[in-house]
Amino acid sequence: MNQKPFQGVQTYTTKEYTIEKKKSAALFTEIDDMLNTLQLKDGMAVSFHHHLRNGDEVLPMVMAALQKRGIKNITLAASSVFPCHAMLVDLLEDGTVTRIHADYISGPVAEAISRGKCKEVCTITTHGGRPRAILEGELPIDVAFLAAPSADKKGNATGSMGPSSCGVLGYAIADAQMAKEVVLITDHLVDSVDEPEIDGHWVDAVLTVDRIGDKNGIVSGTTRVTRDPVGLRVARHTVDALAMSGILDDGFSFQTGAGGISLAVATYLRDWMIEHNVKGSFASGGITDALVQMMEEGLFENLWDVQCFTVGATESIAKNANHKKMSASKYANPLQMGNIVDQLDVVILGASEIDLDFNVNVTTGSDGMILGGSGGHADTAAGAKIAVIVTKLVNARRAAVVKKVRTISTPGETVDLIVTERGLAVNPKNQWLTEKLKHHPMYCTIEQLYDTAIQMTGIPKERPKGEKVVAVSEYRDGTMLDQIYEVEE
């Protein structure tokens, strides 16, 4: 592990990325025949994308084949890891995989890493940090194995066609551009893909299989609007505060996270926009049915989509011209000229913990167990004019506001507003927002929120940390925000 510590949010010099490759793709129907053509070796780095989320069957298929061949010390550079990838635990234990680099890790693999079962220190980065690292050569990839819901014989691929359609392949684009060898794995081979996200000139091989996954796995428990009355109250307070801030003018841009309260904010925002006859410029990020509805009703001119969170969103991207696809680099790479997150007015995000310095943890639980990761959290917080954290003040008898978060996922200097059912607190660094909201009836300081939470829960017992560092929380620029320690049995 050789990373510089986080030194604060920097000003980045942006650039255009120009990728030129000239290849012709070979066609295969058997995975072993395809693998025989690749430069497989111990210590290699392989990558996958996560657009099928918890319905993905490509990563398990390929990794089982690599394990069978006895390849060891693999770096797994998957954009995200889900419970459907539980078979990786065995590969950690037998040394097939010795390091994982991902934006988000959940389920049995997250627990295994937390328990110290991965030989090397893993990296949990951001959705913008990953393509930056790939395109800048910091994360070299030997072979990219990319699930392609639809591909043609030339190697062109799209996520918006086929029985396993996931909408868009935004997280796979940097991999396809930069990997030494690129393999598309598809269950829908067609004569021609007219508007591909993956250009055939980047692709070495196309493998056809019976099935690449279950598209219904795109939807998970974290991508549904909350029905909890307390959570809905938080969402209503959030829209009220945004309206009071004055940022919800015609042409404003918006993104919401995938948490239940965050998605509820979109529902209340829709009602507010209709009532006040306000229309936005674009909504972005992971796209849901709520955002599709707002676009189709004319409330947002465009959607910028890096991944679909619902089956309805995958259907929209295939038929709506103003539902636009983008790469992960276009979305959130801090070095990418014209990236979308830097054009955001408002982003709504969740949190596991927030501390008195406004640092946010969405990576681990209070016990240190890995729960997920930043994803686009730190990227959008840095880019948006107002980054809002929405949360219940107490959840499962644990206070959301604490003295110090267990793991920093998003630095406090990029967070502007915290909204709970018991009050809302503005980061003192944001003076203009403080002036706008200081007369809001829910206005309070972060210290007051902390005191209220402690009165409800008592002072939480600090959970001990193990001695071994098992992972690092990496900022979008590649610097280290925090270390994650082994959780002992």
LINPE-V94490 format. One record per backbone hydrogen bond with DSSP energy under -0.5 kcal/mol. CO is the residue of the C=O (numbers start at 1). NH is the residue of the N-H. Records with the same first field share a line. If there is no record, write none. Layout:
# LINPE-V94490
CO = NH / NH
This chain:
# LINPE-V94490
4 = 480
10 = 12
12 = 14
15 = 337
16 = 18
17 = 19
26 = 206
28 = 208
30 = 34
31 = 35
32 = 36
34 = 37
35 = 38
38 = 40
41 = 44
44 = 75
45 = 142 / 143
46 = 77
47 = 145
48 = 79
50 = 53
52 = 55
53 = 56
55 = 214
57 = 61
58 = 62
59 = 63
60 = 64
61 = 65
62 = 66
63 = 67
64 = 68
65 = 69
66 = 71
67 = 70
72 = 43
74 = 76 / 98 / 99
75 = 46 / 77
76 = 78 / 101
77 = 48
79 = 103
81 = 106
82 = 85
83 = 86
85 = 88
86 = 89
87 = 90 / 91
88 = 92
89 = 93
90 = 94
91 = 96 / 97
92 = 95
95 = 73
96 = 74
98 = 120
99 = 76
100 = 123
102 = 125
103 = 375
104 = 81
106 = 109
107 = 111
108 = 112
109 = 113
110 = 114
111 = 115
112 = 117
113 = 116
114 = 487
122 = 472
123 = 102 / 125
124 = 474
125 = 375
126 = 130
127 = 131
128 = 132
129 = 133
130 = 134
131 = 135
132 = 136
133 = 138 / 139
134 = 137
141 = 180
142 = 181
143 = 47 / 145
144 = 146 / 183
145 = 147
146 = 185
147 = 149
148 = 187
150 = 158
151 = 190
152 = 155
156 = 152
157 = 197 / 198
158 = 150
159 = 166 / 167
162 = 165
166 = 168 / 308
169 = 172 / 173
170 = 173 / 328
172 = 176
173 = 177
174 = 178
175 = 179
181 = 144
182 = 204 / 205
183 = 146
184 = 186 / 207
185 = 148
186 = 209
188 = 151 / 190
190 = 153
192 = 194
197 = 199
198 = 157
199 = 202
200 = 203
204 = 26
205 = 184
206 = 28 / 208
207 = 186
212 = 57 / 58
213 = 215
214 = 217
215 = 218
216 = 219
217 = 54
220 = 223
221 = 224
228 = 232
229 = 233
230 = 234
231 = 235
232 = 236
233 = 237
234 = 238
235 = 239
236 = 240
237 = 241
238 = 242
239 = 243
240 = 244
241 = 245
242 = 246 / 247 / 248
243 = 246
247 = 249
249 = 252
252 = 281
253 = 346
254 = 284
255 = 348
259 = 263
260 = 226 / 264
261 = 265
262 = 266
263 = 267
264 = 268
265 = 269
266 = 270
267 = 271
268 = 272
269 = 273
270 = 274
271 = 275
272 = 276
273 = 277 / 278
274 = 277
279 = 251
280 = 301
281 = 302
282 = 254
283 = 304
284 = 256
285 = 287 / 306 / 307
287 = 309 / 310
288 = 292
289 = 293
290 = 294
291 = 295
292 = 296
293 = 297
294 = 299 / 300
295 = 298
299 = 280
302 = 283
303 = 305 / 324
304 = 285 / 306
305 = 326
306 = 170
307 = 287
310 = 314
311 = 315
312 = 316
313 = 317
314 = 318
315 = 319
316 = 319 / 320
319 = 321
320 = 323
322 = 303 / 324
324 = 305
327 = 331
328 = 332 / 333
329 = 333
330 = 340
331 = 341
333 = 336
335 = 15 / 337
336 = 339
340 = 343
341 = 344
344 = 385
345 = 386
346 = 255
347 = 349 / 388
348 = 257
349 = 390
353 = 361
354 = 402
355 = 358
359 = 355
360 = 362 / 409 / 410
361 = 352 / 353
362 = 373
363 = 371 / 372
365 = 368
369 = 365
372 = 105
374 = 377
375 = 127
376 = 380
377 = 381
378 = 382
379 = 383
380 = 384
386 = 347 / 388
387 = 416 / 417
388 = 349 / 390
389 = 419
393 = 400 / 401
395 = 398
398 = 395
400 = 354 / 402
402 = 356
403 = 356
407 = 409
410 = 360
411 = 414
412 = 415
416 = 427
417 = 389
418 = 425
419 = 391
420 = 423
423 = 420
424 = 444
425 = 418
427 = 430
429 = 431
430 = 434
431 = 435
432 = 436
433 = 437
434 = 438
437 = 440
440 = 443
442 = 424
444 = 426
445 = 449
446 = 450
447 = 451
448 = 452
449 = 453
450 = 454
451 = 455
452 = 456
453 = 457
454 = 458
468 = 470 / 486
470 = 122
471 = 484
472 = 124 / 474
473 = 481 / 482
475 = 478
479 = 475 / 481
480 = 6
482 = 473
484 = 470 / 471
486 = 466 / 488
